[in-house]
Amino acid sequence: MLKLRAFVILGAIAAALLFVFSASRAQVNNESGDLSIELIDPKVLRVCADPRNMPFSNEKGEGFENKLAELVAQRLGKSLAYAWYPQAPGFVRNTLGAYKCDVIMGYPQGNDLVQSTNPYYRTAYALMLRPGSGLDGADTLADPRLKSKHIGIVAGTPPATLLAANGLMTNAKPYPLVIDTRVDSSAESMMKDLAAGAIDAGVLWGPMAGYYAMKAKEPVTVVPLVKEHSGPRLAYYITMGVRGADQEWKRQLNRLIADNQPAINQLLTSFGVPLLDDKDRPVGADAPATKQ
């Protein structure tokens, strides 16, 4: 999005390269529904993923996108394989676009670098607070109590614009957006600073905020930022990403998402992902398929 999954899909990658390459590979119009035309190997779910990007994925298979890939593979009767590449500029080009894999498990709807399936969850950037820090009940970056506080923010993400608009950047502590996730993590650094009192609050992409709050030794309150009245949107639908030419593959994944939404929601909530409905209200694990 613009950088969604919060440092997840990064940089301006040449979308034209992906779709031109996809079209050249799909010279036959796949009206028969034959996935052998679209996929590297129809018997294998080949996933494009970051080898060290928790809570989304890692090489040990511990992230929620790893677990989702396992669910998808099991439901489709496929074995599972990965093409690993850091979530940094070149991720799409060097994985999905290079035909090393057939699906990206988490991708923001509306980003035209890939073709999106139907969304399987909606979430938002979130404010993280330590109970008793004088910010209890804060649910918007316009809260006047934030004026004197040190706030952690990932530079270049949408909420950074809102911090600036509310006059909060003077005391803010920035964390890098573009990083090599194999050696660094802005989310982990921010959470360590919050625990140590080096910052009074932090703003992270919702899945990261929820996951690291669950792991924190001391309580951390996670508040999805859904009450901002101006500036960039902070809530997004998340889909699976496929190549532009892979229409039957997209339809198969859409059917799978619809048929397994409760199981997907349960998986996401087990990792602390703050789920929202289309009106930005919190939803539980038994919610129906995400609407648009």
C-alpha positions as CSV (number, residue, x, y, z in Angstrom):
1,M,0.0,0.0,0.0
2,L,1.7,2.6,-0.2
3,K,3.6,0.3,2.2
4,L,1.4,-2.1,3.8
5,R,1.8,-4.8,6.2
6,A,3.7,-2.1,7.5
7,F,7.2,-2.6,6.2
8,V,6.0,-5.4,4.3
9,I,5.6,-4.7,0.8
10,L,8.1,-2.0,0.2
11,G,9.3,0.4,-2.5
12,A,8.2,1.2,-5.9
13,I,8.6,-1.9,-7.9
14,A,7.9,-1.8,-11.7
15,A,4.5,-3.2,-12.0
16,A,4.7,-3.3,-15.8
17,L,7.5,-5.8,-15.6
18,L,5.4,-8.3,-13.7
19,F,2.3,-8.1,-15.9
20,V,4.2,-8.0,-19.2
21,F,6.1,-11.1,-18.1
22,S,2.9,-12.8,-16.9
23,A,1.2,-12.2,-20.2
24,S,4.1,-13.7,-22.1
25,R,3.9,-16.8,-20.0
26,A,0.1,-17.1,-20.4
27,Q,-0.2,-17.1,-24.2
28,V,-3.1,-19.4,-24.1
29,N,-6.5,-18.2,-22.7
30,N,-7.1,-20.5,-19.8
31,E,-10.8,-21.0,-20.3
32,S,-10.5,-24.7,-19.5
33,G,-9.6,-24.1,-15.9
34,D,-6.4,-26.0,-16.3
35,L,-4.0,-24.8,-13.6
36,S,-1.1,-26.4,-15.3
37,I,-1.2,-23.4,-17.7
38,E,-0.9,-20.9,-14.8
39,L,1.1,-22.6,-12.0
40,I,4.7,-23.8,-11.8
41,D,3.5,-27.2,-10.6
42,P,-0.2,-27.7,-9.9
43,K,0.6,-30.3,-7.3
44,V,2.6,-27.9,-5.2
45,L,1.6,-24.7,-3.4
46,R,4.6,-22.5,-4.0
47,V,4.5,-19.5,-1.7
48,C,6.6,-16.3,-2.0
49,A,7.7,-15.3,1.5
50,D,10.2,-13.4,3.6
51,P,12.5,-15.8,5.6
52,R,12.5,-13.5,8.7
53,N,9.5,-11.4,9.0
54,M,7.4,-12.3,12.1
55,P,4.6,-12.4,12.7
56,F,4.0,-13.0,9.0
57,S,6.5,-15.6,8.0
58,N,9.9,-17.2,8.7
59,E,12.0,-20.1,7.5
60,K,10.8,-22.1,10.5
61,G,7.2,-21.8,9.5
62,E,6.2,-20.0,12.6
63,G,4.3,-17.0,11.1
64,F,0.6,-16.8,10.6
65,E,1.1,-16.6,6.8
66,N,3.1,-19.9,7.1
67,K,0.2,-21.4,9.0
68,L,-2.3,-20.0,6.4
69,A,-0.2,-21.5,3.6
70,E,-0.3,-24.9,5.4
71,L,-4.1,-24.6,5.7
72,V,-4.4,-23.7,2.0
73,A,-2.1,-26.5,0.9
74,Q,-4.1,-29.0,3.0
75,R,-7.5,-27.9,1.7
76,L,-6.2,-28.0,-1.9
77,G,-4.4,-31.4,-1.5
78,K,-1.1,-29.9,-2.4
79,S,2.4,-30.1,-0.9
80,L,4.0,-26.9,0.2
81,A,7.2,-25.1,-0.9
82,Y,8.6,-21.6,-0.5
83,A,10.6,-19.1,-2.5
84,W,12.3,-17.0,0.1
85,Y,13.2,-13.3,-0.5
86,P,13.3,-10.3,1.9
87,Q,10.3,-8.0,1.9
88,A,12.3,-5.2,0.3
89,P,12.4,-3.5,-3.1
90,G,12.5,-6.3,-5.7
91,F,10.4,-8.8,-3.7
92,V,7.6,-9.2,-6.2
93,R,9.9,-9.0,-9.2
94,N,12.2,-11.7,-7.9
95,T,9.6,-14.1,-6.6
96,L,6.1,-14.0,-8.2
97,G,7.2,-12.2,-11.3
98,A,10.2,-14.5,-11.8
99,Y,7.9,-17.6,-11.6
100,K,9.6,-18.9,-8.5
101,C,6.3,-19.1,-6.7
102,D,2.6,-18.7,-7.4
103,V,1.1,-16.8,-4.5
104,I,2.0,-14.1,-1.9
105,M,-0.1,-14.9,1.2
106,G,-0.6,-11.3,2.4
107,Y,-1.0,-8.3,0.1
108,P,-2.9,-5.0,0.4
109,Q,-5.9,-4.7,-1.8
110,G,-5.5,-2.0,-4.4
111,N,-1.8,-2.3,-5.0
112,D,-1.5,-3.0,-8.7
113,L,1.9,-4.8,-8.5
114,V,-0.1,-8.1,-8.3
115,Q,-3.6,-9.3,-8.9
116,S,-5.5,-9.6,-5.7
117,T,-7.9,-12.3,-4.6
118,N,-10.9,-11.4,-2.5
119,P,-9.7,-10.1,0.9
120,Y,-9.5,-12.5,3.8
121,Y,-9.1,-9.9,6.5
122,R,-9.2,-6.2,7.3
123,T,-7.1,-4.5,9.9
124,A,-5.5,-1.1,10.6
125,Y,-2.5,0.6,12.0
126,A,-2.6,0.6,15.8
127,L,-1.6,2.8,18.7
128,M,0.3,0.9,21.4
129,L,0.1,2.1,25.0
130,R,1.4,1.0,28.4
131,P,-1.4,1.0,30.9
132,G,-0.9,3.7,33.5
133,S,1.3,5.9,31.3
134,G,-1.3,8.7,31.3
135,L,-2.7,7.8,28.0
136,D,-5.4,5.3,29.0
137,G,-8.4,5.6,26.7
138,A,-6.5,7.3,23.9
139,D,-7.9,6.1,20.5
140,T,-6.8,8.8,18.0
141,L,-3.6,10.6,17.2
142,A,-5.5,13.8,17.8
143,D,-5.7,13.1,21.5
144,P,-4.2,16.2,23.2
145,R,-2.4,14.1,25.7
146,L,0.0,12.9,23.0
147,K,1.4,16.4,22.5
148,S,4.0,16.0,25.2
149,K,4.8,12.3,24.6
150,H,7.5,10.5,22.8
151,I,5.9,8.4,20.1
152,G,7.6,5.7,18.1
153,I,6.7,5.7,14.4
154,V,8.0,3.9,11.3
155,A,9.2,6.6,8.9
156,G,7.2,6.8,5.6
157,T,4.2,4.9,6.8
158,P,0.7,6.5,6.5
159,P,0.3,7.3,10.2
160,A,3.5,9.3,10.1
161,T,1.6,11.9,8.0
162,L,-1.0,12.1,10.7
163,L,1.6,12.5,13.4
164,A,3.0,15.5,11.5
165,A,-0.5,16.9,11.0
166,N,-1.2,16.7,14.7
167,G,2.1,18.4,15.6
168,L,3.6,15.2,17.1
169,M,6.8,14.8,15.1
170,T,9.0,17.0,17.3
171,N,9.1,14.4,20.0
172,A,8.7,11.4,17.8
173,K,11.3,8.6,17.5
174,P,11.5,7.4,13.9
175,Y,12.3,3.8,12.9
176,P,13.5,2.8,9.4
177,L,10.9,1.7,6.9
178,V,13.2,-0.1,4.4
179,I,15.2,-2.7,6.2
180,D,16.7,-6.2,5.6
181,T,14.4,-8.3,7.8
182,R,17.1,-11.0,8.1
183,V,19.2,-8.7,10.3
184,D,16.9,-6.1,11.7
185,S,13.3,-5.4,12.8
186,S,11.8,-2.0,13.4
187,A,8.8,-3.5,15.2
188,E,11.0,-5.4,17.7
189,S,13.1,-2.3,18.3
190,M,10.0,-0.2,18.9
191,M,8.5,-2.7,21.3
192,K,11.8,-2.8,23.3
193,D,11.8,1.0,23.5
194,L,8.2,1.0,24.7
195,A,8.9,-1.6,27.4
196,A,12.0,0.4,28.5
197,G,10.1,3.7,28.7
198,A,12.3,5.2,25.9
199,I,9.0,6.0,24.1
200,D,5.6,6.6,25.7
201,A,3.6,5.1,22.8
202,G,4.1,3.5,19.5
203,V,2.3,3.2,16.1
204,L,2.7,-0.1,14.2
205,W,0.8,-2.0,11.5
206,G,-2.0,-3.8,13.4
207,P,-0.8,-7.4,12.9
208,M,2.7,-6.5,14.2
209,A,1.3,-4.5,17.1
210,G,-1.0,-7.3,18.2
211,Y,1.6,-10.0,17.9
212,Y,4.3,-8.2,19.8
213,A,1.8,-7.0,22.5
214,M,1.0,-10.6,23.1
215,K,4.7,-11.4,23.5
216,A,5.4,-8.5,25.8
217,K,6.3,-9.2,29.4
218,E,4.3,-6.2,30.6
219,P,0.8,-5.4,29.4
220,V,0.5,-3.4,26.2
221,T,-2.8,-2.0,25.0
222,V,-3.4,-2.1,21.2
223,V,-5.9,0.4,19.8
224,P,-6.7,0.2,16.1
225,L,-6.6,3.8,14.7
226,V,-10.1,3.9,13.1
227,K,-11.3,7.3,14.4
228,E,-9.0,9.5,12.3
229,H,-11.2,12.0,10.5
230,S,-8.6,13.3,7.9
231,G,-5.4,12.3,6.2
232,P,-4.4,8.9,4.7
233,R,-6.5,5.9,5.4
234,L,-5.1,3.6,8.1
235,A,-7.3,0.5,7.6
236,Y,-6.9,-1.9,4.7
237,Y,-8.2,-5.1,3.2
238,I,-5.6,-7.8,2.9
239,T,-5.7,-10.4,0.1
240,M,-3.5,-13.0,-1.5
241,G,-1.5,-11.8,-4.5
242,V,-1.2,-13.7,-7.8
243,R,0.1,-12.9,-11.3
244,G,-2.2,-10.8,-13.5
245,A,-2.8,-13.6,-16.0
246,D,-3.7,-16.3,-13.4
247,Q,-7.4,-16.0,-13.4
248,E,-8.4,-19.6,-12.6
249,W,-5.9,-19.7,-9.8
250,K,-7.4,-16.6,-8.3
251,R,-10.9,-18.1,-8.6
252,Q,-9.8,-21.2,-6.8
253,L,-8.3,-19.2,-4.0
254,N,-11.4,-17.0,-3.7
255,R,-13.5,-20.2,-3.2
256,L,-11.1,-21.5,-0.6
257,I,-11.2,-18.2,1.3
258,A,-15.0,-18.1,1.3
259,D,-15.2,-21.7,2.5
260,N,-12.7,-21.4,5.2
261,Q,-13.2,-17.8,6.6
262,P,-13.9,-18.9,10.2
263,A,-10.8,-21.0,10.3
264,I,-8.8,-18.2,8.8
265,N,-10.2,-15.7,11.4
266,Q,-9.3,-18.1,14.2
267,L,-5.8,-18.4,13.0
268,L,-5.4,-14.6,12.7
269,T,-6.8,-13.9,16.2
270,S,-4.5,-16.5,17.7
271,F,-1.6,-14.3,16.5
272,G,-3.2,-11.2,18.0
273,V,-4.2,-9.6,14.6
274,P,-6.9,-7.0,15.4
275,L,-9.6,-7.9,12.9
276,L,-12.1,-5.2,11.6
277,D,-15.3,-5.4,9.6
278,D,-16.1,-3.1,6.7
279,K,-17.3,-0.5,9.2
280,D,-14.1,-0.7,11.2
281,R,-15.7,-2.5,14.1
282,P,-13.8,-5.3,15.9
283,V,-14.8,-8.8,14.8
284,G,-14.2,-12.2,16.3
285,A,-13.0,-15.5,15.0
286,D,-16.5,-16.6,13.9
287,A,-17.1,-13.6,11.7
288,P,-18.4,-14.3,8.1
289,A,-16.4,-13.6,5.0
290,T,-14.9,-10.1,4.7
291,K,-17.1,-7.7,2.8
292,Q,-16.1,-4.8,0.6
